Structures are given as structure tokens and as C-alpha cells.
Amino acid sequence: MPVDRKRNITVDIYQIMLPVKVCFGVGSLDTIGDEASKLGAKHALIVTDPGVYQAGLVDPVKERLSRARLSVDVFSEAEPEPTLPGLNAAAEKLSQEGYDLVVGVGGGSSMDTAKGLSVLLAHGGRGQDYVGINKVPGPGIPIFTLPTTAGTGSEVTKAAVFDDPEKRSKFGIQSPYILARLAIVDPTLTYGCPQRVTAVAGIDALTHAIESYTSINAGTFTDALEVEAMRLIAGSLRAVVKDGSDKEARNHMAEGALFGGFGIAHAGGAAAHALAYPLGSRFHVPHGVTVGLLLPYVMECNLPTNPTKYATIAQRLGVKTQGLSLQEAAEKGVEAFKNLAKDIGIPLRLRDLEIPEEALEELAVASMDVTRLLNNNPKKLSLDDVRRIWQNAW
């Protein structure tokens, strides 16, 4: 970190990479036709999953694109937890259609599949060829992202995560070339989100905010976003899980998840995400459940690295910290996260997911291979540290 020698203070240097345009708010969906026309698009592919398609959420998107004189096809077979083989099969099926716009409509899985198809339909090959950082050789087919859950933040990230069944873990394609040209975050698309999906997506969004706020790569830009994301999410998640018709809570969740996406796009995830990858792959546990379950045990391990930030987390989660020591306040933040997760039905023990105790060693060893995320954790974790986290979580 450079030093301003005149004032003898350190100065953060950071880069901001966002979609070309982000449009947030009730009714923002109405802009999609004009934006597609400005791009010169003629033949769009909407990528979604069966649940979102059956819920009718694709219809208003397709209608607005068609009204703008685009030819529109729908691929509604995105996997709930996308895999590299599934991505490759979809790209092979769609490779001859000549799309000039890919529109991801749904949760993170649909948007990540749209990002992956943007790359494969433009450059060929297999998803495995692009796993890693900056492996995409150039721009893909332009992408629009429209989240129907308040969770992953994938609408504004330069990453797409896929399970590799052969390697029994998850891997990311990371490249600025898969940033969306347009991210439309219209809270109305989340209004009908089922209770369970709302809870799992919401705890994922809160995990993004906390992990990126405390990560090695956190800075002033991401800190500001994540502190506000925590406030919005923690203040709304219980309410929206209890009553999905609460529009104000839905709006706050959509904005909080967006801010969480901005933060994790720039500061990155850390150990909770690293451990979640092999757990999700091996036992087919939804991503939001894995990170939500693991995060408090990772937080407990990381607390000594920055108790001030963990005390701030406690405050944003609603803890009254006046009169508490810094350490006590930080510990209350972990407790508050656990209470929130419990209140919305997120399991807090691996045994509740029927994960056998004898699997912990394999999971610990596999976690150590997710070096990109572990290297971003505020505490350098040894294999013994990771073993303890897994054991505490069990």
C-alpha cells in the first residue's frame, strides 16, 4: 500500500470494474428493449432454469425484447447448481443459432450459465478451458443479467462458478470479459420468490457482504458498500422470509444483494466460500446453505485478525454494543449471524444435513486446494485450522 509522504498516511489504490450499466428499481425491467436496441442486437437467447420459467418470470422479459423487434429464444434448462458438463452440452446444442445477446434471468445459476454460454458460443471449446483467472481470450456475446432472487450478486460480478463432478469441487471462470453489459435489478422480479429460496439466497447475500468486508482485498470502496449491504439485509431478511408480500423488505433485499455483489466482485470471497466448494460438490448442498452454515465458524477463527470490523458487523446485525469490549462485541456478531440463520431455517450443523463425521478429513484436505479464496482470508489458515472449522461445524 503506497504512502502519502506529505501527510504520512497510507493511501488505498483500487480498481473498479462494473457492468457497463446497472439499472436498479421497481419498473427498471421496462428499459431492456431500448437497451437491446442500442446494442444493435437482433437475436437474443434468454437463459433460465425450469422453476423460473414455470413461474412466468421469463414472459415479461421476452415480451419487452420482442417489442423491440428482437427474435428471442429461451433456454430453460439451466441447472440449479450448474456443472461444466451441463454448460458444455448446452453450448453444443446452441452453437449454430447465431445469437448476438445472451440474457440471464434467474438466480446465480442461470446468470452464471448465461456468462458461460457467452464465452463458449463466441470462442468455442469447453468450459474447462476457461476455468481460472483471465483465461477468456476476448469479449464474448454481450450479456444482460436480471436476478429473480436477492442473493448471489452474480449480475455484477466477473465470475461464473461451475461444479466439476470429476474433480468433486467447484471452479470459477473469472474474466472482465464476462461482465454484463447491462444488469437490471428490478425488485418486482423477486416478489414471488418462494420462502425457502428467499432464505437461502438472502443468507448467501449476507455472507458475501461479511466475507468481502473482512477479506484481504477489502478497501474503502467495498467497505462502504458492504456495511450498507449488511444493514439492508439484516434489517429485512427475517421479515421477507416471514411475509414474502412485504414489498419494502423485498426492495431492500434486492438492493442489499446488489451491494453485496459489488463488494464480492472487488474484494472477493474467503474461507467460507473455499470450504463451501467441496461440500456443495460432494454432497449436492445448495450454495447459499453451505456458505451460510460455514460462515460463523470461519468468523470465530478469523475474529482476532480484525476485532474492530467484526464489532461493526455485530452493530449492522442489530447488536447493541454499547458497554461491551471490542472482543465481546465481535463475538456477539457471530452469535447474531447464527441467530438470524436459525430464524430463517438455515441449518447450523453439518450433521443436520446428514454429512457423516468421517467425511470431514476429506473435506478439509479438499478445501486446501481452493487457494484463490483461502489466500483472500484475513487469517492464513493451516490444514489444522481448516480441520477445526469443519469439526466445529459438524
N, C-alpha and C positions, 0 to 999 in steps of 0.2 A: 504494500500500500504506500503510495507516494506521500511525501511530507511537504506541506506549505511552510517553507523555512521562515518566511516573514512573520508568520503567526505561530510557528512551531506546533502545528496540529496536523494530524493525518487527514488525507482527503480521499474519499472513495472515488474510484473510477469504475463505471459500469456501462454496459451497452444495453439498449432496449430494442428488442425485436418483437414486433406485434403483427397481427394481420394488417393488411392494407387498410381495412376499415372495420370497426366494431360498432354495431348498432344495437343499443340496449333500450328496452322499454316496451310497455304494452302497446301493441299495434305496429311494432317495428318490422314484423313479417311483411307488411304491405310494401316495403321497399325492395323486395327481392327481384321483382320483374324488371324494374328500372335498372337495378344494378347489373343484372344479367345482360340487359340490352347494351349498357355502357361498355361491357366487356366484349361485346360482339358475339356472344355465344349463340349457337343455333341448335345444338343437340345436347341436352342435359341428361345426366344419369343421377337419379336420386338413389342413395344407398341408405337402407334402413333395416330394422330387424322385424321379425314376424309380429311381435307384440305391438310395436309402434304402428306398423301398417294396419293391423286389425283394429287398433284404436281410432283409426281415421285421421291421424295426425299428418299423414303424407298428403292427403287430399287438398288442403288449402295451399300447400307449397306447390303442388303440381298445377293447381288451378291458376295461381299467380304467374308461374313461369309460362304456362300455355297462353295466358292472356297477353304475355309479352312476345308471342309468336315463336316460342321455342318448341321444338319437338322434345318430348320428355318421356324417358323410360324409367321404370322403377325396378331396382334390385332389392328385394325384401328378404333376402336370406342371410343377412349379416349374423354372425354367431354371437350369442350373449357374452362369451369370453373368446374373442377372435383368435384363431390359430394361423400359423404360417401356411399349413396345407390348405386350410379353407380359403385364405387370401389368394393363394396360387390358383386354386380351382376356379374361383370367381373371375380372376383376371383372364384365364384361358377362355372361359365362357364368353366374356365380354370384349375380347380383344379386337374383334373385327367391326365394331359398331361405330367407330369414328366420333366418340364423344369429345366435346370441347369444354365441358363443365361437369364437375362432379359435386353433388350436393349431399352432405352427410346430415341426415335427420334422425335424431335419437339420442341415446346416451353415448358414453365414451366409446363403446364397442362399435357402434355404427359410424361415428366420426373417425375413429382410428382406421376402420375398414375403408372408408372413403379416402383417407390420406394414403393408405397403402395402394389402393387401386389407382390413384392419381399417378403414383410413381410407376407401377408395373405397366399400366396402359400406355404410358409415354415412353418408357425406356426398356420394357421387356424384362426378361429374366425372372428370377424367383424372389420372394420376399427375403429369403436368407441372404441374398446378395447385398442387401441394403441395411441389414442389421448392424447397429453400431453408430458411431458419430460421423456425420458428414460423408456417408457412403453414396448418397444420391448425387449423380453427376451433373444435374441441371434441373431447371424447372419442370414440373410435371404438368398434368392437366389442371387448370385453375380449380380451386376448391372453395365452396361455400359451406359453412358449418352452422347448424341450427340445433342446439341442445333441447331435448324434451325432458331432461332431468336437471336438477340443480345439484351437480356433483363433481364430475371429473375435471371440468375446466378444459377439456380437450379442444374446445372450439378455438382456443387462443394459444395452444402450445405447438411447438415444433417437433413433437414426438408422437409416435404411434406404437402401441405396445401389443405384442402378439405372443401367444403361447407356442412353444416348440415342443410337441409331445415326445419327440425322440430324445431331447435333452432334458425334458421334465422340468423346465423352468420357463420364465417369460423373458422376452428380449424386446428392446426398443429400436425402432428406426428413428434416428434423430437427425434432422436437417432443416435449415431455414427454407428449403425448397418445398416443404410440406406445410408451411404456414398457410392458413386460409387467406384468400383474397378478401373475403367478407365473412365476418362472424355476426350472425343475427341472434341476439339473446332476447327473445320475446317471452316474458313470463307466462303468457297465456298458453304457450305450448306445454307448460308443466302443470297446468291446473288440474288435469285429470290423472296425474301420475299416481299409481297405486300406493297404498300406505307403506308396504314393505320396501318397494323401490325407492320411495321418498326417504325412508330412514337410512337405507344403505348408501344411497347417493349422498345424502346430507352428511353422514359421518365421514365419508370419503372427502368431501369438500373441506370439512373442518380439519381433517388430518393433513390435507395439502397446506392449509394455512399455517398450522402449527409446525409441521416439518420444515417448510421453506423459511419460516420466520427464525428458526433456530439453526438452520444449516450453515455450513462453512461459507457458502456463497451468498448468504443473506447480506443485504445492504440497505441503505436508506430508502431507496425506491421500493423494494419489496417489503421492507418492514412496515411502511405506511399502508400499503395495500393489505397486508396480512392482518395487521391489528384491526383494521376496519372489517375485513372478512370475518374474523373471529367474533366481533361484536354482532354483526348481522346474522351470522349462522347460529351462534349460541342463543341469541335472543329470539329466534324464530323456529328452530328445528323441532322442539317439543310441540309447539303449537300446531305446526303444519302436519306433523305425524298424527296428532290427535284429531285434527279437523282439516282435511285436505281442501275444503272450500274456503279457507282463510286466505283471501287474495293478497292481503298486505304481507302475510308471512311468506306466501309463495314468491312475491316480488322481492322481498328481502333475501330469501334463499337464492334466487336466481342471480341477484347482484353479488351476494357473498361468494357464491361458487365461481362467478366470473373473476372476481378479485383474487380468489384462491388460485384460479388457473393462471392469471397473470404472474402471481408470485412463484408458483412452482415451475412455470415456464422459464423464469430467470434465475431463481435461487436453487431450484431443484429439490427433489425428494432426498430422503436419507435412509436410515437403518430400517424404519418400519416398512418402507417400500421394498428394501432389499430382502428382508425376511419374508415379505408377503409373496414375492415372486415364486419361490419353490413351493410354498404352502398352497397357493392358488392352483399351480400347475399339477401338483401331485394329488391333491385331494378335491380339486374342482370346486373350490370355495370362491364365491364372488369376491371381486377385488375390494369393494368397499367393506365387506365383512372382515377380510384379512387385515387390512390396514387399521381398521377401527379397533379390532381385538388386540393387535400387537402394539399399537402406539403407546398406551400408558406404561407398558413395561419397558419400552425403549426410552420414554421420558424419564422414568425412575433412574435408569442407567446414566442418562445424559445430564441430570439435574446439576451436578457440581460444575459443569462447564460454563454455565451462564445463569445463575440463580435469578439475576435481575430480569432476564427475558422470561423465565418460567414464572416469576411472580406476576409479570404483565399478562401472561397467558391466563393465570388464575383470575385476575381482575376482569379480563374480557369474557371469561366464562361465568362471570357473575359472583365471584367470591369477594366478600368484604375483607380486605386485607389489612385494614387499619388496626394497629396494635400488634400485628404479627411480625416476627422476624422475617428477614428475606428468605431464609431457608423454609420456615413454616409456610410462608405464602406460596413459595414454589411448589411445595409438597401438596398444598391444597389444590393447586391447579391440576395435578394428576388425579386427585380424588374427584374433582369436579368433572373432568372428562369421563371418568368411569361412571359417575352417576348419570351423566347425560346419555352415554351409550346404553346403560341399563334401562333408562326410562323409555328409550325408543326401540328396545328389543334387540340390541346388538349383543351377541354373546361376548363374555369377557374371559372365558377359559377355553382352551383348545379341547379339553375333554367334552365340553358341551357340543362340539362339532364331531365328536367321536373320532378324534385324532388319537391314535394309540401312543402311549408314552414311549414305546420302543422306536417310534419314528423320529424322535427329537434329535438324535445324533445325526441322522442322515440329513434332516432339515438344517441343522446348524452348519454342517460341512458344506451343503449346497449354498447356503446363504453367503458364505465367504467368497463365492465365485462372482457375486454381484458387486464387483469392485467399484463401478461407477457411482453407485448410490452409497456404498459404505464409506467411500472416500469423502463424501459430502456430509457425513455425520459429524456433529460437533465434538464427539469423543471418538478417538481412534479405538476401534473395537478389536480385541483379540478373539480367537476362537473360543476361549473360555468365557469371555464376556457374552458372546452370542449364545453359547450353551446356557448360561444363566438366564438370559432373557427368555429363551424357549422354555426352560424349566419353570420359571416364574409364571409364564403364560399358560402353562399346562394345568 
